């Protein structure tokens, strides 16, 4: 008769793989480091493979470990979700959520909401990792991510939290020296600040009410993966740039930056809640997603206000 799978060993291995540390996994699971190490060694002996390459400074998954890590993480998540379903409302939601978010939006919009979330769910712990590079949810062991983009098709599950329009803007000092473009293709004659993540060059896609399209690849003195880093350059009148609305509320209201090309729309984007497409999710993950959707939907009103200010500024400048 075939032996039952070592579910405990798989769950412990999944946690070590997620946290890249035996010590961290032991602390989270409330086990001794020796117990965690023995569970992984037991699993390696059972499968007759090495799952980690261990050195004094680094812990890395082997090829076999990488193949097993995703399935083990799925088993762990399904087990937690199954327990949550049985416990229902009889027990308060608890446990760790590993969440990835972009730096600027995470600081300005996610972190300020967390005190209220913790007040609602005091036994949930959030490991918030902020990075403007796109996180590999499965490979890096994240439960969810907040992303601002027009998402491509993928195996991930995405839920829209709120719209996030983008604006092409510049400073009045730039317009005085270089004038204003009247068509997107004229941007090739202007200094443009690129805000993009990854190694791929940014492109700006415009459409108008007549279904005409224009694509521009910005070129200028700065390219950055962080919107906050581009703002001083834009305010100084050193170029034009495209940024999501949440970066621009104060500058549009104060007139330090002004929107351009009112007849043209940039490709739409939104704030998304993204989770791996792997079976059931622990209830705590869905609770956080629902909470952020509830709170960030208030951004719709703020976005509408930004649009109104932008339109007024455009009419004043035309």
N, C-alpha and C positions, 0 to 999 in steps of 0.2 A: 504494500500500500504506500502511495506516495506521501511524503511528509507535507504537512501544512507549511505554507510560506512563513518566513520569519518576519512577520509584520512589524514587530517591535524594532528589530534590527533595521528594517527598511525605513521606518519612521525616523529613527535616530540618525541614520545615514543621511536622509533628506535634510535634516536640520543642520548637520555638520556641513553638507554641501552648500546650503543656502548662506550660512554665516561664515564659511571658509575658516572655521576654527572649532576645535574640540572643546576648548575652554568656554567659548561663547555659547556653544550648543548645550554644554552641561549646565551652564548658568540658567539658560532659558527653560530647559526641561526640568530644572531642579533635581539634577542627578550629579553624581560625582564624575570627575573627568575619567576616572578608571572605568566606571560603568559604561560611559559613552565609548571609550576606546575599545573595551571588550566587545561591545555590541557590533562595532564596525569590523573588528577582527573576526568575530564569529561569522558575520555575513561574508567576508572575503573568503574564509575557509569553506563555507558552504558552497559558494559560487566558484571557488578555485580561481579567483582573479584578484588582482590588486586594484583597489578603488581610488586610493590616493597615493601620490608621490609626496612623501614627508621629508622635510629638512628642518633644521633648527629655526629657520626664518620664514618658511613658506609652506603652504599646504595647497596642492593643486590636484584636481581630478585627473585621473588617467583617462584614456579613451574609453575603457569599459565603464569607469565611473561616470563619465559624461553621458553615456548611453543610458545608464541606470538612473541618473539623478532626476531627470524629468518625470519618469514613471513613479519613482519613489515620492517625489514632491506631490504628484497627483494623488497617490494613495494616502499620503498624510492629510492633504486638503479634504479628500473625500471622507476620511475617518472623522476629522473635526466637524465637517458639515453634517455627517450622520448623527454624531452626538448632539450637535446643536438642534437638529430637527426633533430628536427625542426629548431633550430637555425643554424645548419650547420656551414658554415664558416662566417656567418654574425657577429658572436660575438667571442671574444677570449675565449678559454677554461679557466674555472675558477673553484674554489672549492677545497676541502680538499681531499687528498689521504692518507689513513692510511696504511703504509707499514711496514712489519716485515722483518728483515734480520738478519743473523748470525753476531756476533760481529766483528770478525776479517775481514771477507769479506766485511761487511758493511763499516767499517772504511777505509779499503785499496782500495776498488774497487767501492763501491756505492757512498759514500759521495763525493769523488773527482769529480764525474760526475755531481753532482747536480747544480753547478754554471752555466754550459752550459744549462742544462734543464730549469732553472729559467730564463735564458736570452731568451730562445725560448718562454717560457710560463710564463710570469711574474705574472699572476693572479691565478696560481695554487699554493696551499700550500701543503707541504708534512709533515706528522707526521711520522718520521722514528723511529721505535722502534727496537732496536737491542738486541737480546737475543739468546743465543746458544740453548735454549730449543725450540722445535717446537711449534709455535703459533697455537692456535685454531682460524682459520680465522673467522669462523662464530660466535663462542661463544665470541670472544674478539673484534669483530667488525672491522676486518681488510679488506681492499679492495683487498690486494694482499700481497704476500710474495716472497722473494728470498730464494730458498733452494738449497743446494748442496748435492746431494744424487742420488742413484739409486731409483727412487720413486716407492713405491708399488702402486697397483691399489687402487683408491679411487674415491670419488664423486667430487673431486676437478679437475679443468681444469689446465693442465700444458703445458707450452711452453718452449722448450729448448733455452737458451740464448747463451751458449757456452759450449764446452766440458771441463771437468776438470779431467784429469788423476790423479792417486795417485801413490806414490812411497814408497817402503820400503827403509828406509835409516838408516845409522848409522855413527858415527864419526870415523875417523882413529884411535883415541886412544882406542876406544872400540875394533876395529878389532885387534890391536896389542896385547891386553890382552886376548881376547876371541876367536879370529879367525872369519872367515866368514862362515855362513851356506851355504851349496851347494844345499839344497833342502828345500822347505817350512816346511816339517815335522820336520826338525832339529831345527826350531825356538822354539820348546818345551824345548830345552836345553839352550835357551838364555833368557836374561832379556829383556822384551818387554814393551814398553810404549803404553798404550791403549788410543786412542782418540775416544770418543763416546759420543753421546747425549742420555739422558734418563737413565732409570734404567737397561736396557738390556745390558748384557755384549757384548763387541765388538767381532766380528769374522772376520778373514781375509780369503777371498776366492781367491785362485789362480788357474789359468789354464795355460797350455802350448800349443805349436803348435800341439802336438800329442793328444790333447783333454783330457789329464790327468788333474785331479783336486786334490786340497788339501785344507783342511780347518784347520785353526789354531785359537785357542783362546789365545790371548796374556796374559802374566802374568809377572808382574814386579813391580817396586817400585812406579809407578804413573799411575793413570787413571784420565783423565780430559775431560771435554766437550769443552775445548778451545784449539785450536792448538797452539796458541802463548805460552800457559803455558807449553806445552810439549817441545818446542824447546830448552830452556836452559838445560834440562835434557839430550836431545839427543846430543847437542853440547858438553856436559861435558863427554860424553862417558859412560853414565850410563845405556844405553839400546838401543834397536832398535825400530823404530816406523814407522807407515804408516800415511802419511799426504797428503792432496790435493796439487797439484803442486803450487798453488799460495803462499803457505807458504814457499816454498823451493827454489824459483828462486835464491835468493842471496846466500844461503848456497851451492847449487849445483855449482854455478858459482865460488865461492870462494874455494870450496873443503873442507869446514868445515863439510859438510855431504856428504856421497857418497851413490849412489843407490846400491841395492843388487838384486840377483836372476834375471839376465837379461833375462833368458829363460822363465820366468814365468810372467804372467800378472795378475794384481789385477782386481777385478770386477769393471767395468767401472762406472763412475759417471759423472754428468754434473751439470751446474748451470741452475736452472729452475725458471721461472716466474709462480707463482701459484695463481689462483683466485678461489673464490667460484663458483660452478656451479648453479648460480641463475639468470636466465633470462638475460636481457640486463645489460650491465655495462656502467657507465658514460664514456663519451669519454675520459676524462682526465686520467682514469686508463689505457685504451688501449694506449694512447699517451706515458705514462711513460714506459709501457712494450715494446713498439716499440723502444723507445729511448734507453733503456738499451740493447735490442737485438742488435741494431746498434753499440753501443759503445763497448759492451763486446765481440762482435764477433772478435774484434782486439786481444782478448786473445788467439785466435786460433794460430796466428803467434807466440805469446810469448810461448805458450805451446809447439809448434813444436820446438822452440829454446831450451826449457828446455829438451825435449826428446833427441835432438841432443847432448847437453852437457852431459846428463846422459849416453847415449850410449858410448861416448868418454871416460867418466870416468870408465865405466864398462870394456871397452877394455883395458884401461890402468892398471886397477886393476887385470885383469885376467892373 
